[in-house]
Amino acid sequence: MRVLITVIAVKTHLYNAVPLAWALRAAGHDVRVAGQPDLADAITAAGLTAVPVGEELAMGRSSSGPRGQTFRAHGGGMLPPDELTWEHALGAFTVACPVEYEFFADQTVLDDLVGYARQWQPDLVIWDALTFSGAIAAHASGAAHARLLFGIDYVTRMYDGFVRLRDQQPAERREDPVAEWLAGRLARYGCESHPGLDRELMTGQACIDPTPSWMQTPLDLPWLPMRFVPYNGGEAAPDWVYERPDRPRVCLSLGMSGRDLFGGDQVSVVELVTALATLDVEVVATLTAGQLDGARLPDNVRVVDFVPLNDLLPTCAAIVQHGGFGTLGNVLTHGVPSLTVPAPWWDERDLGRHLHERGAGLLLEPERITPAALTDAVRELLTDPRHRENAEDVRREILATPSPAAVTSALEQLAG
């Protein structure tokens, strides 16, 4: 069959899809990956066929677009269902549909994607959970479609809560920005919308989920659990990565600006790394020259711009990380105890909280981080064997989850 995968031009979202794309190709299917032009090189580097659509997203290089997660900030996407109000839910989608979703895949992306899908006629479209244009292109071209998650499914939880609250309102107050937004896009391609179709286009005909079930929100969806398989890009790891040091190795992976995440104006990244180095450990810190600001660090600190976590983590005794799903997936796959200092973008805090409650790591809020708090937490990870034992239990659970190859057969049935 022909499979079209759509992702936003963010490498971590592409990397989340690559193992499934490989599994589909290994099963003999024709797989192509559509994304904005600034993702094309990363797609081809992964050995896949790139289909550039729309203009560059320029994520991280542009000051335009949503800031501080519009959907989260305006809608309480992470609120428990019993705390969600109609004002929260309506405000979320009133802002998110024309602002956030349009930023990730605007009209030019959608036009190009629908045009390509109608010309190529895929049997199946797999769309990254922020790329609703993939679902629209699938419907417009007659393809089956499945949504690929990258963490906790706040969108479905939020949308289901929105529909529940909408139906409780008087008729004159039943606004539906989601239905209006989807209807406008479908009409452009001669398609009609209806309530049942709205939910399908928001949540997929099937939901491929690489998130461990105990971290995920229970939802009424055609659910396809899939094992997280690490892919960190095509860069080779240096030789020292595979050597086990004579002391415990601790990785510090920020995943974003260290000043924004680790202490803000309260404490510098250099202070935190220096404090961590007072332990009898080897510190591997993924920092840029700008984050170091010319500082000289202790001899037991190794600074690298980037290193593939899939290669590094087997030699690590612990990791300090920001809770992003890509990083977390690597951590859980290798059974490494971790300290989560959550980034504020999406589900990092909840993922870190779940890991903390499972006993496979610790959670430290950014505003509470100090050199002493950091070293105390890492010391606990290194000295309390329960963290390693629980992390190993999680690793075994992940290995028992259906592989991308196993999920391929379910996707073949969906397309059939």
Backbone torsions as a table, in degrees:
resi	resn	phi	psi	omega
1	MET	NA	164.8	176.4
2	ARG	-97.4	128.8	-177.2
3	VAL	-123.9	124.7	176.3
4	LEU	-110.0	122.1	178.0
5	ILE	-105.5	131.6	178.9
6	THR	-117.1	133.4	178.9
7	VAL	-140.2	154.4	172.1
8	ILE	-76.2	161.2	-174.6
9	ALA	-79.8	61.2	174.3
10	VAL	-131.1	122.8	-171.0
11	LYS	-58.6	-37.8	-178.1
12	THR	-62.9	-32.4	177.5
13	HIS	-71.9	-38.3	174.6
14	LEU	-63.5	-47.2	-177.4
15	TYR	-59.4	-30.9	177.4
16	ASN	-65.8	-28.3	-176.6
17	ALA	-93.4	-19.2	-171.7
18	VAL	-59.9	-47.3	-179.2
19	PRO	-59.4	-37.5	177.4
20	LEU	-68.3	-39.3	177.1
21	ALA	-61.1	-42.4	177.6
22	TRP	-62.3	-42.6	-179.1
23	ALA	-62.5	-40.4	178.5
24	LEU	-66.1	-40.5	177.6
25	ARG	-66.0	-40.7	179.8
26	ALA	-64.7	-25.3	177.5
27	ALA	-83.2	1.6	174.9
28	GLY	97.9	9.5	-177.3
29	HIS	-91.8	153.0	177.3
30	ASP	-87.1	114.3	-173.7
31	VAL	-117.7	131.3	175.0
32	ARG	-132.0	147.9	-175.4
33	VAL	-119.2	121.3	-179.0
34	ALA	-103.4	135.5	177.1
35	GLY	-166.5	172.0	177.5
36	GLN	-60.1	156.9	-173.7
37	PRO	-57.2	-28.6	-178.6
38	ASP	-72.6	-1.2	175.6
39	LEU	-104.3	-7.3	-170.7
40	ALA	-59.9	-43.4	-178.3
41	ASP	-63.5	-39.4	179.7
42	ALA	-67.8	-33.5	178.2
43	ILE	-66.6	-48.2	-179.1
44	THR	-68.3	-31.9	176.5
45	ALA	-64.3	-25.0	177.0
46	ALA	-84.3	5.0	178.8
47	GLY	79.4	23.6	-177.3
48	LEU	-118.1	162.0	-179.9
49	THR	-86.7	123.5	-177.6
50	ALA	-92.7	140.0	173.7
51	VAL	-123.0	95.9	179.9
52	PRO	-68.7	133.2	178.2
53	VAL	-134.2	139.5	177.2
54	GLY	70.8	-161.7	177.8
55	GLU	-97.4	169.2	178.4
56	GLU	-59.9	141.5	175.0
57	LEU	-80.0	-36.5	178.0
58	ALA	55.3	39.6	177.5
59	MET	-60.4	128.2	-179.0
60	GLY	89.2	-16.2	178.8
61	ARG	-108.8	-4.6	-176.1
62	SER	-122.5	142.6	177.1
63	SER	-86.8	-5.8	178.9
64	SER	-82.5	172.9	178.2
65	GLY	89.5	176.9	-176.0
66	PRO	-67.4	141.4	178.9
67	ARG	-118.7	139.3	175.1
68	GLY	65.0	32.5	178.5
69	GLN	55.2	83.9	-179.2
70	THR	-53.8	-47.6	-177.6
71	PHE	-58.7	-45.7	-178.6
72	ARG	-66.2	-47.2	-173.8
73	ALA	-66.5	-37.3	-174.6
74	HIS	-94.2	-18.2	-172.5
75	GLY	-119.1	-4.5	-177.3
76	GLY	60.3	44.8	-177.3
77	GLY	-56.4	-22.3	-179.0
78	MET	-100.7	7.2	176.9
79	LEU	-69.7	140.4	171.8
80	PRO	-59.3	149.6	-176.6
81	PRO	-53.7	-35.7	-177.1
82	ASP	-76.0	-8.2	177.4
83	GLU	-103.0	-5.6	-177.4
84	LEU	-78.1	129.8	177.4
85	THR	-107.2	163.6	177.9
86	TRP	-60.8	-38.6	-179.8
87	GLU	-64.4	-41.7	177.4
88	HIS	-61.0	-50.5	-174.2
89	ALA	-66.2	-45.7	179.8
90	LEU	-63.6	-43.1	178.4
91	GLY	-62.0	-36.2	-179.3
92	ALA	-59.5	-54.7	-174.3
93	PHE	-79.2	-26.0	175.1
94	THR	-61.5	-35.7	179.7
95	VAL	-90.0	-43.0	-171.9
96	ALA	-66.6	-42.0	-175.6
97	CYS	-61.1	-52.8	-177.4
98	PRO	-81.6	-12.4	-175.2
99	VAL	-110.6	-66.8	-172.5
100	GLU	-70.9	-50.1	-178.3
101	TYR	-65.4	-36.9	178.5
102	GLU	-68.1	-32.2	178.0
103	PHE	-65.7	-44.4	-177.4
104	PHE	-69.0	-32.9	-179.7
105	ALA	-152.9	90.5	-174.6
106	ASP	-79.9	-171.6	-173.5
107	GLN	-63.0	-34.5	179.1
108	THR	-67.3	-37.7	175.4
109	VAL	-62.1	-47.4	-177.2
110	LEU	-64.4	-43.5	178.6
111	ASP	-59.1	-47.5	-179.7
112	ASP	-64.5	-39.8	-176.9
113	LEU	-68.8	-44.9	178.0
114	VAL	-64.1	-42.9	178.7
115	GLY	-59.7	-43.8	-179.8
116	TYR	-67.1	-42.8	-178.3
117	ALA	-64.2	-39.5	178.7
118	ARG	-69.0	-29.6	179.1
119	GLN	-80.0	-43.6	-174.5
120	TRP	-84.5	-26.6	178.9
121	GLN	58.7	66.4	176.2
122	PRO	-68.5	151.9	173.0
123	ASP	-82.8	-27.1	-175.7
124	LEU	-144.7	136.9	172.0
125	VAL	-115.9	126.5	173.7
126	ILE	-109.0	120.7	-174.4
127	TRP	-119.6	132.2	173.2
128	ASP	-55.6	144.2	-170.1
129	ALA	-64.3	-7.7	173.6
130	LEU	-105.9	6.2	-175.5
131	THR	-113.9	70.7	-178.3
132	PHE	-63.0	-20.1	176.7
133	SER	-60.3	-27.5	177.7
134	GLY	-64.1	-41.4	178.5
135	ALA	-66.7	-40.0	179.3
136	ILE	-65.0	-43.1	178.6
137	ALA	-64.1	-37.0	177.5
138	ALA	-62.6	-47.0	-179.1
139	HIS	-63.9	-41.9	-177.6
140	ALA	-67.8	-23.6	-178.4
141	SER	-106.1	-0.3	177.8
142	GLY	81.5	18.7	-178.6
143	ALA	-93.0	152.6	166.7
144	ALA	-69.8	159.2	179.5
145	HIS	-149.3	149.1	179.4
146	ALA	-135.1	143.1	-179.9
147	ARG	-96.1	136.6	178.5
148	LEU	-107.3	114.3	-178.6
149	LEU	-77.8	161.7	176.2
150	PHE	-132.7	25.1	-178.5
151	GLY	152.6	-153.7	-176.3
152	ILE	-67.0	136.1	-173.5
153	ASP	-86.4	71.2	177.6
154	TYR	-66.9	-31.2	-175.6
155	VAL	-62.8	-48.3	179.4
156	THR	-64.4	-44.1	179.4
157	ARG	-60.1	-42.0	-179.3
158	MET	-68.3	-43.1	-177.9
159	TYR	-66.5	-43.6	178.5
160	ASP	-62.8	-38.7	176.1
161	GLY	-65.4	-38.7	177.6
162	PHE	-61.2	-46.6	-179.0
163	VAL	-64.4	-42.8	179.2
164	ARG	-59.6	-46.4	-179.1
165	LEU	-71.1	-36.3	177.9
166	ARG	-59.0	-43.5	-176.4
167	ASP	-71.1	-13.7	177.3
168	GLN	-88.5	-8.9	-176.4
169	GLN	-83.8	155.1	170.4
170	PRO	-58.1	154.2	-174.5
171	ALA	-53.8	-38.2	-176.6
172	GLU	-72.5	-11.6	-178.9
173	ARG	-108.7	5.7	-175.5
174	ARG	-83.8	65.3	175.5
175	GLU	-71.3	148.0	-179.5
176	ASP	-143.2	82.8	179.8
177	PRO	-64.5	-26.9	178.7
178	VAL	-67.0	-48.6	-179.7
179	ALA	-61.6	-40.6	179.8
180	GLU	-65.0	-42.6	-178.4
181	TRP	-64.7	-47.3	179.9
182	LEU	-66.9	-40.9	-178.9
183	ALA	-61.8	-38.7	179.2
184	GLY	-64.3	-39.0	-179.5
185	ARG	-74.2	-39.7	178.6
186	LEU	-65.8	-41.2	-178.4
187	ALA	-60.8	-31.4	179.5
188	ARG	-59.6	-26.0	-177.2
189	TYR	-113.1	19.6	175.2
190	GLY	75.3	23.6	-179.5
191	CYS	-111.7	148.1	177.9
192	GLU	-103.1	152.8	179.0
193	SER	-108.7	157.9	172.3
194	HIS	-153.6	162.5	-172.4
195	PRO	-54.7	-43.6	179.6
196	GLY	-63.9	-35.9	178.5
197	LEU	-68.5	-34.2	180.0
198	ASP	-56.1	-48.8	-178.3
199	ARG	-66.6	-38.7	179.0
200	GLU	-60.7	-41.7	-179.5
201	LEU	-72.7	-22.3	177.7
202	MET	-86.0	-28.1	-171.6
203	THR	-124.5	-9.9	176.9
204	GLY	91.9	154.5	172.8
205	GLN	-73.3	-21.4	172.0
206	ALA	-148.5	156.8	-176.1
207	CYS	-125.3	108.9	179.8
208	ILE	-87.0	121.9	-169.2
209	ASP	-128.2	107.7	175.4
210	PRO	-86.9	6.6	179.6
211	THR	-83.5	132.6	175.3
212	PRO	-53.2	138.9	-172.9
213	SER	-59.6	-32.0	-177.5
214	TRP	-76.6	-7.9	173.2
215	MET	-98.6	-17.3	-171.5
216	GLN	-87.9	154.9	174.6
217	THR	-78.4	127.0	177.1
218	PRO	-65.5	123.7	-177.0
219	LEU	-140.4	155.7	179.4
220	ASP	-86.3	88.8	-176.6
221	LEU	-141.2	152.2	168.6
222	PRO	-71.3	94.9	-163.4
223	TRP	-97.8	131.6	175.8
224	LEU	-121.0	92.6	177.1
225	PRO	-65.0	140.5	-178.9
226	MET	-139.7	137.0	178.3
227	ARG	-63.2	134.2	172.8
228	PHE	-72.4	125.3	176.7
229	VAL	-116.8	118.6	-175.5
230	PRO	-66.3	135.5	167.8
231	TYR	-140.0	121.9	-174.2
232	ASN	-113.7	15.6	-177.0
233	GLY	100.1	-178.7	-173.1
234	GLY	-95.6	7.2	-176.3
235	GLU	-76.8	140.9	177.8
236	ALA	-78.6	146.9	177.8
237	ALA	-88.7	142.9	176.4
238	PRO	-67.1	159.2	-174.5
239	ASP	-60.3	-35.3	-174.7
240	TRP	-63.6	-22.1	-179.0
241	VAL	-58.8	-35.5	-174.5
242	TYR	-87.7	-3.6	-179.6
243	GLU	-92.0	130.5	177.5
244	ARG	-82.8	122.8	-177.7
245	PRO	-72.0	169.3	-178.8
246	ASP	-83.1	5.4	175.7
247	ARG	-143.2	163.6	-179.1
248	PRO	-57.9	137.6	178.3
249	ARG	-98.0	128.5	179.6
250	VAL	-120.0	126.0	178.5
251	CYS	-96.7	138.8	172.7
252	LEU	-116.7	109.3	-177.6
253	SER	-120.5	107.8	-175.0
254	LEU	-77.4	-44.2	-179.1
255	GLY	75.7	-4.2	-180.0
256	MET	-166.4	-174.3	-179.1
257	SER	-60.3	122.8	-179.7
258	GLY	-61.6	-35.2	-179.5
259	ARG	-66.9	-37.0	179.2
260	ASP	-70.5	-32.2	-172.5
261	LEU	-98.3	-51.3	-169.8
262	PHE	-94.2	82.4	170.9
263	GLY	91.8	-12.8	179.8
264	GLY	53.8	-129.0	-179.0
265	ASP	-79.7	-6.4	-175.6
266	GLN	-75.9	-37.2	-173.9
267	VAL	-156.6	146.2	-178.0
268	SER	-89.0	159.5	176.2
269	VAL	-61.2	-38.8	-180.0
270	VAL	-60.5	-42.0	178.0
271	GLU	-61.3	-41.6	-178.2
272	LEU	-67.8	-43.3	179.1
273	VAL	-65.5	-40.8	178.3
274	THR	-61.7	-40.8	178.5
275	ALA	-65.2	-42.2	179.5
276	LEU	-61.1	-33.4	-179.2
277	ALA	-72.3	-11.4	175.9
278	THR	-71.3	-19.5	173.4
279	LEU	-73.9	159.2	179.1
280	ASP	-81.5	72.3	-175.6
281	VAL	-140.7	165.5	165.2
282	GLU	-101.6	124.6	-179.2
283	VAL	-99.6	125.9	171.5
284	VAL	-110.0	111.0	-174.4
285	ALA	-113.6	124.5	176.5
286	THR	-88.9	92.5	-176.4
287	LEU	-129.1	151.6	175.3
288	THR	-95.2	166.2	177.9
289	ALA	-59.6	-35.5	179.3
290	GLY	-65.5	-36.6	178.3
291	GLN	-70.4	-30.7	178.5
292	LEU	-77.5	-32.0	178.1
293	ASP	53.8	39.9	175.9
294	GLY	76.9	5.5	-176.1
295	ALA	-72.1	148.6	174.8
296	ARG	-95.7	127.9	-176.5
297	LEU	-105.6	160.1	178.8
298	PRO	-57.7	158.6	-175.2
299	ASP	-64.8	-24.9	-179.0
300	ASN	-89.1	18.6	175.7
301	VAL	-112.1	124.6	175.8
302	ARG	-109.6	119.2	-177.2
303	VAL	-103.0	129.4	177.6
304	VAL	-134.8	144.7	176.8
305	ASP	-67.1	-43.1	-179.1
306	PHE	-155.1	142.3	171.6
307	VAL	-147.4	135.6	-178.9
308	PRO	-63.5	119.2	-177.8
309	LEU	-63.6	-30.8	179.4
310	ASN	-62.0	-28.4	177.7
311	ASP	-89.1	-35.1	-175.1
312	LEU	-78.3	-41.3	-168.6
313	LEU	-62.2	-31.9	178.1
314	PRO	-58.3	-21.1	178.9
315	THR	-101.5	7.7	-176.6
316	CYS	-99.6	143.4	174.8
317	ALA	-91.9	-21.3	179.4
318	ALA	-164.7	163.3	176.7
319	ILE	-142.1	141.9	170.1
320	VAL	-103.9	121.1	-172.4
321	GLN	-143.3	168.2	-170.7
322	HIS	-95.1	-1.9	174.9
323	GLY	89.6	2.5	176.2
324	GLY	-61.5	145.7	-171.7
325	PHE	-62.4	-37.6	179.2
326	GLY	-62.7	-46.4	177.4
327	THR	-63.7	-46.8	-177.4
328	LEU	-61.0	-39.8	178.7
329	GLY	-59.3	-42.2	175.8
330	ASN	-62.1	-43.3	-178.5
331	VAL	-61.4	-48.6	-177.4
332	LEU	-67.1	-37.7	-179.2
333	THR	-61.7	-32.7	-178.0
334	HIS	-100.2	2.9	174.1
335	GLY	63.7	41.4	-178.5
336	VAL	-102.4	126.8	175.4
337	PRO	-61.7	141.3	-174.7
338	SER	-137.9	151.5	170.2
339	LEU	-104.6	117.9	178.8
340	THR	-95.8	121.0	169.1
341	VAL	-110.2	94.4	-162.6
342	PRO	-69.2	136.5	168.6
343	ALA	-72.4	161.6	-174.4
344	PRO	-97.0	16.3	-167.3
345	TRP	-81.9	-46.0	-173.3
346	TRP	-145.1	-95.6	-173.3
347	ASP	-110.7	13.5	-173.2
348	GLU	-57.5	-41.2	-178.9
349	ARG	-66.4	-43.9	-179.3
350	ASP	-68.2	-38.6	176.6
351	LEU	-62.3	-43.7	177.6
352	GLY	-63.6	-37.7	179.3
353	ARG	-65.5	-43.5	178.2
354	HIS	-60.7	-42.0	-179.7
355	LEU	-65.7	-40.3	177.3
356	HIS	-62.0	-46.6	-179.1
357	GLU	-66.0	-28.5	178.0
358	ARG	-76.2	-14.1	179.7
359	GLY	81.9	12.8	-179.9
360	ALA	-100.3	9.5	180.0
361	GLY	179.6	-177.2	179.5
362	LEU	-126.1	156.2	178.3
363	LEU	-120.5	129.1	178.2
364	LEU	-131.2	117.8	-179.3
365	GLU	-66.5	141.8	-177.0
366	PRO	-55.1	-38.7	-177.2
367	GLU	-71.5	-11.8	-179.8
368	ARG	-103.5	1.5	-175.2
369	ILE	-80.3	131.9	174.4
370	THR	-138.0	165.6	176.0
371	PRO	-54.3	-41.4	-179.0
372	ALA	-68.3	-42.9	-179.9
373	ALA	-63.3	-39.2	179.2
374	LEU	-64.2	-50.1	-178.2
375	THR	-65.4	-37.1	178.4
376	ASP	-63.3	-43.0	-178.7
377	ALA	-66.3	-45.1	179.7
378	VAL	-66.1	-38.0	177.3
379	ARG	-60.0	-41.0	178.4
380	GLU	-63.8	-42.0	178.6
381	LEU	-60.2	-36.2	-176.5
382	LEU	-79.6	-28.3	-172.0
383	THR	-103.7	-22.1	-180.0
384	ASP	-95.6	108.9	-174.2
385	PRO	-65.4	-15.6	-178.4
386	ARG	-64.0	-32.7	179.3
387	HIS	-63.7	-44.9	178.5
388	ARG	-66.4	-41.4	-179.4
389	GLU	-63.5	-43.8	179.4
390	ASN	-67.8	-36.5	176.8
391	ALA	-64.9	-36.0	176.8
392	GLU	-66.7	-38.0	176.6
393	ASP	-60.8	-42.8	178.5
394	VAL	-62.6	-42.5	179.5
395	ARG	-59.4	-42.1	179.5
396	ARG	-65.3	-37.3	177.4
397	GLU	-63.6	-41.6	179.7
398	ILE	-63.3	-41.5	-179.9
399	LEU	-65.9	-22.9	178.9
400	ALA	-87.5	-5.4	179.2
401	THR	-78.9	145.9	-179.6
402	PRO	-53.9	134.7	-179.6
403	SER	-74.9	166.2	173.4
404	PRO	-54.5	-35.3	178.3
405	ALA	-64.0	-38.0	179.0
406	ALA	-68.8	-36.8	179.5
407	VAL	-67.8	-27.3	-179.2
408	THR	-55.8	-41.3	-178.5
409	SER	-64.5	-37.3	177.3
410	ALA	-66.4	-36.6	178.8
411	LEU	-69.5	-35.0	175.6
412	GLU	-62.0	-39.5	177.7
413	GLN	-67.4	-39.2	178.0
414	LEU	-61.3	-45.0	-179.3
415	ALA	-67.9	-33.1	-179.4
416	GLY	-72.0	NA	NA
